[in-house]
């Protein structure tokens, strides 16, 4: 298999960042600080950019580079989590339970000669959501969730909520909207396989005006998530400027960089709708720290995470 793809032997330990516009990410400034804090200044980060829904063979080549080069340690995968795993599943010697459930990988690492795939997003989504809402939020407020986009982070957020043991920590309804049906089918298959008392509604729609309508019927305190990548990897927003956010709700922009049109639309309604607006920075820090710990085999204690969070904040 290694002979099918050109393998570049790296001159020093290398972790990869597989995405769309990796050169623009803050991780390029954060990573050296983290390596210094973890006592691994020898490890460097290298970005690999793939266009959206790339040729499967190109995904396989990226995974093969990590699998067969001794100094390629692993990778964080963003945007391409599902497509990459679909294309290169047979190259992995191990996939964790979340990866098998969600059909995606966000972390590629090595252990004892095995190439391992982990889906860290359910953990990341949970830690990030817990930083935004208090325990029992959904039971206390009757809030629902509208998730615009059905990629890996959307699936992870739903899976996290499905697994909450206390009914007060689960919304009664989770609406997910996506422009194409494939990701929605994938999400619905997961829901059917696991089962949940959350009413999951999957809507295939590409018209932001329809998203405005859906958002307009949400109850107070509801959570509206932009998980589309619009405003970062592609221009625009999944809603229009005329869209009205739920009163006393929360607008959660999963992106932390780019034009962030969705976030700016929400910020304009902070006063009129008593809206709380969150960006994707805490998701970014949790997501990267989880994968870095997996790749470098670091025990991510609360103390270590706090150290990494402080270092990241210096370059925000």
PAZAPA-4460 file (N, C-alpha, C; in steps of 0.05 Angstrom, whole numbers, plus 32768, in hexadecimal, padded with zeros to 4 digits):
% residues 316
    n_x    n_y    n_z   ca_x   ca_y   ca_z    c_x    c_y    c_z   seq   type   mol
   8011   7FE8   8000   8000   8000   8000   8011   8019   8000     1      X     A
   8027   8019   8010   8038   8031   8012   8044   8039   7FF7     2      X     A
   8048   8025   7FE5   8054   802A   7FCC   8040   8038   7FB9     3      X     A
   8026   8039   7FBF   8013   8045   7FAD   8013   8063   7FAE     4      X     A
   801E   806E   7FC4   801E   808B   7FC9   803A   8095   7FCF     5      X     A
   8042   80AD   7FC6   805C   80B7   7FCC   805D   80BF   7FEA     6      X     A
   8070   80B3   7FF9   8072   80B8   8015   808B   80CB   8019     7      X     A
   8086   80E2   8026   809B   80F5   802B   80A6   80F0   8047     8      X     A
   80C0   80E9   8049   80CC   80E4   8063   80D2   80FF   8070     9      X     A
   80C5   8105   8086   80C8   811F   8093   80E2   8120   80A2    10      X     A
   80EF   8137   80A3   8109   813A   80B1   8106   813B   80CF    11      X     A
   80EE   8141   80D9   80E9   8143   80F6   80CD   813A   80FC    12      X     A
   80C7   8134   8115   80AB   812C   811C   8097   8140   8113    13      X     A
   8082   8137   8104   806F   8148   80F7   8053   8140   80FE    14      X     A
   8042   8153   8106   8026   814F   8108   8019   815E   80F2    15      X     A
   8004   8153   80E6   7FF7   8160   80CF   7FDC   816C   80D7    16      X     A
   7FD4   817F   80C7   7FB9   818C   80CA   7FAC   8189   80AF    17      X     A
   7F98   8178   80AD   7F8B   8172   8093   7F71   8183   8093    18      X     A
   7F70   8196   8081   7F58   81A8   807F   7F55   81B4   8064    19      X     A
   7F4A   81CC   8063   7F45   81DA   804A   7F57   81F2   8047    20      X     A
   7F59   8202   805C   7F69   821A   805B   7F7B   821A   8074    21      X     A
   7F8B   8206   8077   7F9A   8202   8090   7FAD   8219   8096    22      X     A
   7FB8   8226   8082   7FCB   823B   8087   7FC0   8253   8095    23      X     A
   7FA5   8256   8095   7F99   826D   80A2   7F91   8268   80BF    24      X     A
   7F95   824F   80C9   7F8D   8248   80E4   7FA0   8253   80F9    25      X     A
   7F94   825B   8110   7FA4   8264   8126   7FB6   824E   8132    26      X     A
   7FB1   8235   812B   7FC1   821F   8136   7FDE   8222   812D    27      X     A
   7FE2   822F   8117   7FFE   8232   810D   800F   8243   8120    28      X     A
   8002   8255   812F   8010   8265   8143   800F   8257   815F    29      X     A
   7FF9   8249   8163   7FF5   823C   817D   8007   8223   8180    30      X     A
   8009   8214   816B   8017   81FA   816D   8033   81FB   8178    31      X     A
   8044   820E   816F   805F   820F   817B   805F   8215   8199    32      X     A
   804B   8225   81A2   8049   822C   81BE   8041   8213   81CE    33      X     A
   802F   8203   81C2   8026   81EA   81CF   803D   81D6   81D1    34      X     A
   804D   81D4   81BB   8063   81C1   81BB   8078   81C8   81D0    35      X     A
   807C   81E3   81D3   808F   81EC   81E8   8084   81E5   8203    36      X     A
   806A   81E9   8207   805E   81E3   8221   805E   81C5   8228    37      X     A
   805C   81B5   8213   805B   8198   8217   8077   818B   8216    38      X     A
   808B   819B   8213   80A6   8190   8211   80AD   8182   81F8    39      X     A
   809F   8189   81E2   80A3   817C   81C8   80A8   8191   81B2    40      X     A
   80BC   81A3   81B6   80C2   81B7   81A2   80CC   81AC   8188    41      X     A
   80D3   8192   8187   80DC   8186   816E   80C5   8180   815B    42      X     A
   80AC   8180   8164   8096   8179   8153   808C   8192   8144    43      X     A
   8088   818F   812A   807E   81A5   8119   8063   819D   810E    44      X     A
   8054   81B2   8105   803A   81AE   80FA   803B   81B4   80DC    45      X     A
   802E   81A4   80CC   802D   81A8   80AF   8010   81A5   80A5    46      X     A
   8007   81B9   8097   7FEC   81B8   808C   7FEA   81AA   8072    47      X     A
   7FD4   819B   806E   7FCD   818E   8055   7FB1   8198   804D    48      X     A
   7FB0   81A7   8037   7F96   81B1   802E   7F8A   81A0   8018    49      X     A
   7F71   8198   801D   7F61   818A   8009   7F49   819B   8003    50      X     A
   7F41   819C   7FE9   7F27   81A9   7FE3   7F10   8199   7FEF    51      X     A
   7EFA   81A5   7FF3   7EE2   8198   7FFE   7EDC   817F   7FED    52      X     A
   7ED6   8169   7FFA   7ECE   8150   7FEC   7EE3   8148   7FD7    53      X     A
   7EFB   8146   7FDF   7F12   8141   7FCD   7F11   8125   7FC2    54      X     A
   7F22   8120   7FAE   7F25   8105   7FA3   7F2E   80F2   7FB9    55      X     A
   7F20   80DB   7FBC   7F27   80C8   7FD2   7F45   80C0   7FD1    56      X     A
   7F51   80BE   7FBA   7F6D   80B6   7FB8   7F7F   80CB   7FC5    57      X     A
   7F77   80E4   7FC5   7F88   80F8   7FD2   7F85   80F6   7FF0    58      X     A
   7F6E   80F0   7FFA   7F6B   80EB   8016   7F7C   80D2   801F    59      X     A
   7F7B   80BE   800E   7F8B   80A6   8015   7FA9   80AC   8015    60      X     A
   7FB2   80BD   8003   7FCE   80C4   8003   7FD6   80D3   801C    61      X     A
   7FC5   80E4   8026   7FCB   80F3   803F   7FCD   80E0   8056    62      X     A
   7FBA   80CC   8058   7FBB   80B9   806E   7FD3   80A7   806B    63      X     A
   7FDA   809F   8053   7FF1   808D   804E   800B   809B   8057    64      X     A
   800D   80B5   8053   8024   80C4   805C   8029   80C1   807A    65      X     A
   8013   80C3   8088   8015   80C0   80A6   801B   80A3   80AE    66      X     A
   800E   8091   80A0   8010   8074   80A7   802C   806A   80A3    67      X     A
   8039   8072   808D   8052   8065   8085   806B   8075   808A    68      X     A
   8069   808F   8090   8081   809E   8097   8085   809E   80B5    69      X     A
   809C   8094   80BF   80A0   8091   80DC   809E   80AC   80EB    70      X     A
   80A6   80C2   80DF   80A5   80DC   80ED   808C   80EB   80E8    71      X     A
   8079   80E0   80D9   805E   80EC   80D8   804E   80E0   80EE    72      X     A
   8048   80F1   8102   803D   80E7   811B   801F   80E3   811B    73      X     A
   8011   80F4   810C   7FF4   80F3   810C   7FE9   810D   8101    74      X     A
   7FCE   8111   8104   7FC2   8128   80F9   7FA8   812F   8107    75      X     A
   7FA1   8148   8106   7F86   8151   810B   7F78   8155   80F0    76      X     A
   7F60   814B   80EE   7F50   814D   80D6   7F38   815F   80DB    77      X     A
   7F35   8173   80CA   7F1D   8184   80CC   7F10   8185   80B0    78      X     A
   7EF6   818A   80AF   7EE7   818C   8096   7EE4   8172   8088    79      X     A
   7EFA   8162   8085   7EFA   814A   8075   7EF6   8131   8085    80      X     A
   7EED   8133   809E   7EED   811C   80B1   7EDE   8103   80A6    81      X     A
   7EC7   8108   8099   7EB7   80F2   808F   7EC3   80E8   8074    82      X     A
   7EC8   80FB   8062   7ED3   80F3   8048   7EED   80E4   804A    83      X     A
   7EFF   80EE   805B   7F19   80E1   805E   7F16   80C4   8069    84      X     A
   7F05   80C1   807D   7F02   80A6   8089   7EF5   8093   8075    85      X     A
   7EE2   809D   8066   7ED5   808C   8051   7EEA   8083   803D    86      X     A
   7EFC   8095   8036   7F10   808F   8021   7F26   807D   802B    87      X     A
   7F2D   807F   8045   7F46   8072   804E   7F41   805F   8066    88      X     A
   7F28   8057   806A   7F22   8047   8081   7F34   802E   8084    89      X     A
   7F3B   8021   806D   7F4A   8009   806E   7F67   800D   8076    90      X     A
   7F71   8027   8076   7F8C   802C   807E   7F8F   802E   809C    91      X     A
   7F79   8030   80AA   7F7A   8032   80C7   7F79   8016   80D4    92      X     A
   7F8B   8012   80E7   7F8C   7FF9   80F6   7F78   7FF9   810D    93      X     A
   7F6F   8011   8115   7F5D   8013   812C   7F4C   802C   8128    94      X     A
   7F32   802A   812E   7F21   8042   8130   7F11   8040   8149    95      X     A
   7F10   8056   8158   7F02   8056   8172   7EE4   8054   816E    96      X     A
   7ED5   8051   8184   7EB8   804D   8182   7EAA   8065   8175    97      X     A
   7EB3   807D   817C   7EA6   8095   8170   7EAB   8096   8152    98      X     A
   7EC3   808E   8149   7EC9   808E   812D   7EB7   807A   811E    99      X     A
   7EB2   8063   812B   7EA1   804E   811F   7E84   8057   811E   100      X     A
   7E7B   8065   8133   7E60   806E   8135   7E5A   8085   8121   101      X     A
   7E6D   8098   8120   7E69   80B0   8110   7E73   80AD   80F3   102      X     A
   7E84   8099   80EE   7E8F   8096   80D3   7EA3   80AC   80CC   103      X     A
   7EB2   80B6   80DF   7EC5   80CC   80DA   7EDD   80C9   80EC   104      X     A
   7EF2   80D6   80E5   7F0A   80D9   80F7   7F12   80F6   80F7   105      X     A
   7F18   8100   810F   7F24   811B   8112   7F40   8119   811B   106      X     A
   7F48   8102   8124   7F63   80FE   812F   7F6F   80E5   8122   107      X     A
   7F88   80E8   8118   7F97   80D1   810E   7FB1   80D0   811F   108      X     A
   7FB6   80B8   812A   7FCE   80B5   813B   7FD9   8099   8138   109      X     A
   7FF0   8095   8145   7FFD   807B   8144   8002   8071   8160   110      X     A
   7FFF   8056   8163   8005   804A   817D   800E   802D   8178   111      X     A
   8026   8027   8181   8031   800C   817E   8030   8002   8161   112      X     A
   8036   8013   814F   8036   800B   8132   801B   800C   8125   113      X     A
   8006   8012   8133   7FEB   8013   8128   7FE4   8030   8120   114      X     A
   7FD6   8033   810A   7FCA   804C   8103   7FAE   804D   810E   115      X     A
   7FA9   8061   811F   7F90   8063   812D   7F7F   807B   8125   116      X     A
   7F66   8078   8123   7F53   808E   811D   7F40   8092   8134   117      X     A
   7F3E   80AB   813D   7F2C   80B2   8153   7F19   80C8   8149   118      X     A
   7F01   80C7   8152   7EEE   80DD   814D   7EEC   80EC   8168   119      X     A
   7EFB   8102   8169   7EFC   8112   8182   7EE5   8126   8184   120      X     A
   7ED7   812B   816E   7EC3   8140   816F   7EAD   813D   8184   121      X     A
   7EA3   8124   8189   7E8F   8122   819E   7E9A   812B   81B9   122      X     A
   7EB3   8126   81BF   7EBF   8130   81D7   7EC3   814E   81D6   123      X     A
   7ECD   8158   81C0   7ED1   8175   81BC   7EB7   8184   81BE   124      X     A
   7EA3   817A   81B0   7E89   8188   81B0   7E7E   8189   81CC   125      X     A
   7E80   8173   81DB   7E76   8172   81F6   7E84   8185   8208   126      X     A
   7E9F   8185   8208   7EAE   8198   8219   7EA8   81B5   8212   127      X     A
   7EA5   81BA   81F8   7E9F   81D6   81EF   7E83   81DE   81F7   128      X     A
   7E6F   81CC   81F4   7E54   81D3   81FB   7E51   81D7   8219   129      X     A
   7E5F   81C7   8228   7E5E   81CA   8245   7E6A   81E4   824F   130      X     A
   7E7B   81F0   823E   7E86   820A   8245   7E72   8221   823E   131      X     A
   7E5D   821A   822F   7E4A   822E   8226   7E30   822D   8236   132      X     A
   7E26   8215   823C   7E0D   8212   824A   7E11   8203   8264   133      X     A
   7DFF   8208   8277   7E01   81FB   8291   7DF2   81E1   8291   134      X     A
   7DF8   81CF   82A3   7DE9   81B5   82A5   7DCB   81BB   82A8   135      X     A
   7DBB   81AA   829A   7D9E   81AD   829C   7D92   81C3   828B   136      X     A
   7DA3   81CE   8279   7D9A   81E6   8269   7D81   81E0   8259   137      X     A
   7D81   81C9   824B   7D6A   81C3   8239   7D51   81BD   8249   138      X     A
   7D54   81AF   825F   7D3C   81A9   8270   7D31   81C2   827C   139      X     A
   7D42   81D5   8284   7D39   81ED   8292   7D2C   8201   827E   140      X     A
   7D36   8202   8265   7D2D   8217   8253   7D1A   820D   823D   141      X     A
   7D1A   81F3   8238   7D0B   81E8   8221   7D18   81EF   8206   142      X     A
   7D32   81F6   8206   7D40   81FD   81EE   7D43   81E6   81DB   143      X     A
   7D43   81EC   81C1   7D49   81D9   81AC   7D63   81E0   819E   144      X     A
   7D6C   81CF   818C   7D85   81D5   817E   7D7F   81D5   8160   145      X     A
   7D89   81E9   8152   7D8A   81EB   8135   7DA7   81EB   812D   146      X     A
   7DAF   81D5   811F   7DCB   81D3   8116   7DCB   81D6   80F8   147      X     A
   7DD8   81EB   80EE   7DDA   81F0   80D2   7DF4   81E3   80C8   148      X     A
   7DF2   81CE   80B9   7E08   81BE   80B1   7E07   81A2   80BE   149      X     A
   7E0F   818E   80AF   7E0D   8172   80B9   7E28   8163   80B7   150      X     A
   7E3E   8172   80B8   7E58   8165   80B7   7E60   8159   80D2   151      X     A
   7E7A   8154   80D5   7E84   8146   80EC   7E7D   8153   8106   152      X     A
   7E80   816E   8108   7E7B   817B   8121   7E5E   817B   8128   153      X     A
   7E4C   817C   8114   7E30   817A   811A   7E28   815E   8124   154      X     A
   7E32   814A   8117   7E2D   812E   8120   7E37   812A   813C   155      X     A
   7E4F   8135   8142   7E5B   8132   815C   7E4A   8140   8172   156      X     A
   7E40   8158   816C   7E30   8166   817F   7E16   8157   8185   157      X     A
   7E09   814C   8171   7DF1   813C   8175   7DF8   8123   8185   158      X     A
   7E0D   8116   817E   7E14   80FD   818C   7E1A   8103   81AA   159      X     A
   7E27   8119   81AF   7E2D   8120   81CB   7E12   8124   81DA   160      X     A
   7E00   8133   81CE   7DE6   8138   81DB   7DD6   811E   81DF   161      X     A
   7DD6   810D   81CB   7DC8   80F3   81CD   7DD2   80E2   81E4   162      X     A
   7DEC   80E5   81EA   7DF9   80D4   81FF   7DF6   80E0   821B   163      X     A
   7DEB   80F8   821E   7DE7   8104   8238   7DD3   80F4   8248   164      X     A
   7DDA   80EA   8260   7DC8   80D8   826F   7DB0   80E7   827B   165      X     A
   7DB4   8101   8282   7D9F   8110   828F   7D8D   811C   8279   166      X     A
   7D73   8116   8279   7D61   8121   8264   7D62   8140   8263   167      X     A
   7D68   814D   827A   7D69   816A   827A   7D80   8175   826A   168      X     A
   7D93   8164   8264   7DAB   816C   8254   7DA7   8165   8236   169      X     A
   7D90   815C   822F   7D8A   8155   8213   7D74   8167   8209   170      X     A
   7D76   8173   81F1   7D60   8183   81E6   7D4A   8170   81DC   171      X     A
   7D32   817A   81DD   7D1C   8168   81D3   7D1D   8166   81B4   172      X     A
   7D29   817A   81A7   7D2A   8179   818A   7D45   8184   8180   173      X     A
   7D50   8176   816C   7D69   817E   8160   7D64   817F   8142   174      X     A
   7D65   8196   8136   7D60   8199   8119   7D7B   819D   810C   175      X     A
   7D80   818E   80F7   7D99   8191   80E8   7D93   8196   80CB   176      X     A
   7D9F   81AA   80C0   7D9A   81B2   80A4   7DB4   81B0   8094   177      X     A
   7DB2   81A4   807D   7DCA   81A2   806C   7DC3   81A6   804F   178      X     A
   7DD6   81AF   803F   7DD0   81B6   8023   7DCE   819D   8011   179      X     A
   7DDA   8187   8019   7DD9   816F   800A   7DD0   8158   801B   180      X     A
   7DC4   8143   8010   7DB8   812E   8020   7DCB   811A   802C   181      X     A
   7DE3   8116   8021   7DF5   8101   802A   7DFC   8102   8047   182      X     A
   7E03   8119   8051   7E0B   811C   806D   7DF2   8118   807F   183      X     A
   7DDB   8121   8076   7DC2   811D   8086   7DBC   80FF   8088   184      X     A
   7DBF   80F1   8072   7DBA   80D4   8073   7DCD   80C6   8087   185      X     A
   7DE6   80CF   8087   7DFA   80C4   8099   7DF2   80C9   80B6   186      X     A
   7DE9   80E2   80BB   7DE1   80E9   80D7   7DC8   80D9   80DF   187      X     A
   7DB5   80D6   80CE   7D9D   80C8   80D5   7DA2   80AA   80D9   188      X     A
   7DB5   809F   80CA   7DBC   8083   80CF   7DC8   807F   80EB   189      X     A
   7DD9   8092   80F3   7DE4   8091   810E   7DCF   8093   8123   190      X     A
   7DBC   80A5   8120   7DA6   80A8   8133   7D96   808E   8135   191      X     A
   7D8F   8083   811E   7D7F   806A   811E   7D8E   8053   812B   192      X     A
   7DA8   8052   8127   7DB8   803C   8132   7DBA   803E   8150   193      X     A
   7DBD   8056   815B   7DC2   805A   8177   7DA7   805D   8186   194      X     A
   7D95   806D   817B   7D7C   8073   8188   7D7E   808A   819C   195      X     A
   7D68   809A   819D   7D68   80B1   81AF   7D4B   80BA   81B3   196      X     A
   7D46   80C8   81C9   7D2C   80D4   81CD   7D2B   80F1   81C2   197      X     A
   7D42   80FB   81B8   7D42   8115   81AB   7D35   8112   818F   198      X     A
   7D22   8124   8189   7D16   8125   816F   7D29   8131   815B   199      X     A
   7D36   8121   814B   7D4A   812B   8138   7D3C   812F   811D   200      X     A
   7D3D   8148   8113   7D32   814F   80F9   7D48   8156   80E6   201      X     A
   7D4A   8148   80CF   7D5E   814D   80BB   7D51   815A   80A3   202      X     A
   7D5B   8172   809C   7D4F   8181   8086   7D64   8187   8071   203      X     A
   7D5E   817F   8058   7D70   8185   8042   7D68   81A0   8036   204      X     A
   7D79   81B4   8038   7D72   81CF   802E   7D8B   81DF   8029   205      X     A
   7D8B   81EE   8013   7DA1   8200   800D   7D9A   821D   800C   206      X     A
   7D81   8223   8013   7D77   823F   8012   7D78   824B   802D   207      X     A
   7D89   8260   8031   7D8B   826C   804C   7D71   8278   8055   208      X     A
   7D5F   8280   8043   7D46   828B   804C   7D35   8276   8059   209      X     A
   7D37   825D   8051   7D29   8247   805E   7D35   8242   807A   210      X     A
   7D4F   8245   807C   7D5B   8242   8097   7D51   8258   80A9   211      X     A
   7D4D   8270   809E   7D42   8286   80AE   7D27   827E   80BA   212      X     A
   7D16   8272   80A9   7CFB   8269   80B1   7CFD   8254   80C7   213      X     A
   7D0E   8241   80C4   7D11   822C   80D8   7D1A   8238   80F2   214      X     A
   7D2E   824A   80F1   7D38   8257   8109   7D22   8267   8117   215      X     A
   7D10   8273   8107   7CFB   8284   8112   7CE7   8276   8123   216      X     A
   7CE5   825B   8120   7CD1   824C   812F   7CDD   823F   8148   217      X     A
   7CF7   8243   814D   7D04   8237   8165   7CF9   8244   817E   218      X     A
   7CF7   8235   8194   7CEF   8241   81AE   7D05   8252   81B9   219      X     A
   7CFE   8262   81CD   7D12   8272   81DB   7D29   8261   81E6   220      X     A
   7D40   826D   81E8   7D58   8261   81F4   7D65   824C   81E2   221      X     A
   7D5A   8248   81CA   7D65   8233   81B8   7D81   823A   81AF   222      X     A
   7D8F   8225   81A7   7DAB   8227   819E   7DAB   8224   817F   223      X     A
   7DB7   8238   8172   7DBB   8237   8155   7DD8   8235   814F   224      X     A
   7DE0   8220   8140   7DFC   821A   813B   7E02   821E   811D   225      X     A
   7E18   822C   8117   7E22   822B   80FC   7E39   8217   80FA   226      X     A
   7E32   8200   80EF   7E46   81EA   80EC   7E4B   81E5   80CE   227      X     A
   7E46   81FA   80BE   7E49   81F6   80A1   7E64   81FB   8096   228      X     A
   7E75   820A   80A4   7E8E   8213   8099   7E8C   822C   8089   229      X     A
   7E73   8235   8084   7E6E   824F   8077   7E78   8266   8089   230      X     A
   7E86   8278   807D   7E93   828D   808D   7EB0   8287   8093   231      X     A
   7EB9   826E   808C   7ED5   8267   808F   7EDF   825A   8076   232      X     A
   7ED5   8242   8070   7EDF   8233   8059   7ED0   823B   803F   233      X     A
   7EB9   8247   8042   7EAA   8251   802B   7E9C   826B   8034   234      X     A
   7E95   827D   8021   7E8A   8297   8028   7E6D   8295   8031   235      X     A
   7E65   82AA   8040   7E48   82AD   8046   7E40   82A1   8061   236      X     A
   7E26   829D   8063   7E1A   8293   807C   7E02   8281   8074   237      X     A
   7DFB   826E   8085   7DE4   825D   807F   7DC9   826B   8084   238      X     A
   7DC9   8283   808F   7DB1   8292   8093   7DB4   82AD   8085   239      X     A
   7D9E   82BC   8082   7DA0   82D7   8076   7DA1   82EC   808D   240      X     A
   7DA5   8305   8085   7DA5   831A   8099   7D8A   831F   80A5   241      X     A
   7D75   8314   8098   7D5A   8317   80A2   7D52   8302   80B7   242      X     A
   7D63   82EE   80BA   7D5C   82D8   80CD   7D5C   82E2   80E9   243      X     A
   7D48   82D8   80F9   7D45   82E0   8114   7D4C   82C9   8127   244      X     A
   7D5F   82CE   8138   7D68   82BA   814B   7D54   82B7   8162   245      X     A
   7D54   82A0   816F   7D41   829C   8185   7D46   82AF   819C   246      X     A
   7D31   82B9   81A8   7D34   82CB   81BF   7D42   82BD   81D6   247      X     A
   7D56   82CB   81E1   7D66   82C0   81F7   7D75   82A6   81EF   248      X     A
   7D79   82A3   81D6   7D87   828B   81CC   7DA5   828E   81CB   249      X     A
   7DB1   827A   81C0   7DCE   8279   81BD   7DD5   8274   81A0   250      X     A
   7DE6   8286   8194   7DF0   8281   8179   7E0D   8278   817C   251      X     A
   7E12   8260   8172   7E2C   8254   8175   7E39   8251   8159   252      X     A
   7E4D   8261   8154   7E5C   8260   813B   7E74   824C   8140   253      X     A
   7E73   8236   8132   7E89   8222   8136   7EA4   822C   812B   254      X     A
   7EA3   823F   8119   7EBC   824B   810F   7EC7   8260   8122   255      X     A
   7EE1   8264   8121   7EEC   8279   8132   7EFC   828D   8120   256      X     A
   7EFF   8286   8106   7F0E   8298   80F4   7EFF   8299   80D9   257      X     A
   7F07   82AD   80C9   7EF9   82B1   80B0   7EE7   82C9   80B2   258      X     A
   7ED5   82CC   809F   7EC3   82E3   809E   7EAE   82E1   80B4   259      X     A
   7EA6   82C8   80BC   7E94   82C4   80D3   7E7A   82D3   80CF   260      X     A
   7E6E   82D1   80B7   7E55   82E0   80B2   7E3F   82D9   80C5   261      X     A
   7E3C   82BF   80CB   7E27   82B6   80DD   7E2A   82C3   80F9   262      X     A
   7E43   82C3   8103   7E47   82CF   811D   7E41   82ED   811D   263      X     A
   7E48   82FB   8108   7E42   8317   8107   7E24   831C   8105   264      X     A
   7E16   830B   80F7   7DF9   830D   80F6   7DED   830A   8112   265      X     A
   7DF8   82F7   8121   7DEE   82F2   813C   7DF5   830A   814E   266      X     A
   7E0D   8315   814C   7E15   832B   815D   7E03   8343   815A   267      X     A
   7DF8   8347   8142   7DE6   835D   813E   7DCC   835A   814D   268      X     A
   7DC6   8342   8157   7DAD   833D   8165   7DB1   8338   8183   269      X     A
   7DC9   833E   818D   7DCE   8339   81A9   7DBB   8348   81BB   270      X     A
   7DB7   8362   81B5   7DA5   8372   81C6   7D88   836C   81C1   271      X     A
   7D80   836C   81A7   7D64   836A   81A0   7D58   834F   81A8   272      X     A
   7D69   833A   81A7   7D5F   831E   81AC   7D6A   8313   81C6   273      X     A
   7D79   8323   81D5   7D87   831A   81ED   7D96   8300   81E7   274      X     A
   7DA5   8302   81D2   7DB3   82EA   81C7   7DCF   82E8   81D2   275      X     A
   7DD7   82CF   81D7   7DF3   82CA   81DE   7E01   82BE   81C6   276      X     A
   7E19   82C8   81C0   7E28   82C0   81A8   7E42   82B4   81B1   277      X     A
   7E48   829C   81A6   7E61   828E   81AC   7E6F   8287   8192   278      X     A
   7E89   828B   8191   7E97   8283   8179   7EA4   8267   817E   279      X     A
   7EB5   825F   816B   7EC1   8244   816C   7EDC   8242   8179   280      X     A
   7EE4   8256   8188   7EFF   8255   8194   7F02   823F   81A8   281      X     A
   7EEF   823C   81BA   7EF1   8226   81CE   7EF0   820B   81C1   282      X     A
   7EE0   8208   81AB   7EDF   81EF   819C   7EFB   81EA   818F   283      X     A
   7F07   8200   8185   7F22   81FE   8179   7F36   81F4   818D   284      X     A
   7F36   8200   81A5   7F4A   81F8   81B9   7F46   81DC   81C3   285      X     A
   7F2D   81D5   81C9   7F27   81B9   81D2   7F2D   81A5   81BB   286      X     A
   7F25   81AC   81A3   7F2A   8199   818D   7F47   8193   8188   287      X     A
   7F57   81A9   8187   7F73   81A5   8182   7F82   8197   8199   288      X     A
   7F7B   819F   81B2   7F89   8193   81C9   7F83   8176   81CB   289      X     A
   7F6A   816E   81C5   7F63   8151   81C6   7F74   8141   81B2   290      X     A
   7F77   814C   819A   7F86   813D   8185   7FA4   813E   818A   291      X     A
   7FAE   8155   8192   7FCB   8156   8198   7FD2   8142   81AE   292      X     A
   7FC1   8140   81C2   7FC6   812D   81D8   7FC5   8111   81CE   293      X     A
   7FB3   810B   81BB   7FB2   80F0   81B0   7FCA   80E9   819F   294      X     A
   7FD2   80FC   818E   7FE9   80F8   817C   8003   80F5   818B   295      X     A
   8007   8106   81A0   8020   8106   81AE   801F   80F6   81C8   296      X     A
   8008   80E8   81CD   8005   80D7   81E4   800A   80E6   81FE   297      X     A
   7FFC   80FD   8200   7FFE   810E   8218   7FE5   810A   8229   298      X     A
   7FE8   810A   8243   7FD1   8109   8255   7FC6   8125   8258   299      X     A
   7FAF   8129   824C   7FA3   8144   824B   7F93   8149   8265   300      X     A
   7FA2   814D   827B   7F95   8153   8294   7F8A   8170   8294   301      X     A
   7F78   8177   82A6   7F6D   8192   82A7   7F84   81A7   82A9   302      X     A
   7F99   81A0   82B8   7FB0   81B2   82BA   7FBE   81B7   82A0   303      X     A
   7FC2   81A1   8291   7FCF   81A3   8277   7FBD   81B3   8263   304      X     A
   7FA3   81AD   8264   7F91   81BC   8252   7F91   81D9   8259   305      X     A
   7F91   81E0   8272   7F91   81FD   827A   7FAB   820A   8270   306      X     A
   7FC1   81FC   8271   7FDB   8207   8267   7FD9   820C   8249   307      X     A
   7FCD   81F9   823A   7FCB   81FC   821D   7FB7   8212   8217   308      X     A
   7FA1   8214   8226   7F8D   8229   8221   7F9A   8245   8225   309      X     A
   7FAA   8248   823A   7FB7   8262   823F   7FCA   8268   8228   310      X     A
   7FD9   8255   821F   7FEC   825A   8209   7FDD   8262   81EF   311      X     A
   7FC7   8254   81E9   7FB7   825B   81D1   7FAC   8277   81D3   312      X     A
   7FA4   827F   81EB   7F97   829A   81EE   7FAA   82B0   81E7   313      X     A
   7FC4   82AB   81E9   7FD8   82C0   81E4   7FD9   82C8   81C7   314      X     A
   7FD0   82B7   81B5   7FD1   82BD   8198   7FB6   82C2   818C   315      X     A
   7FA1   82C2   819C   7F86   82C6   8191   7F83   82E2   8187   316      X     A
***
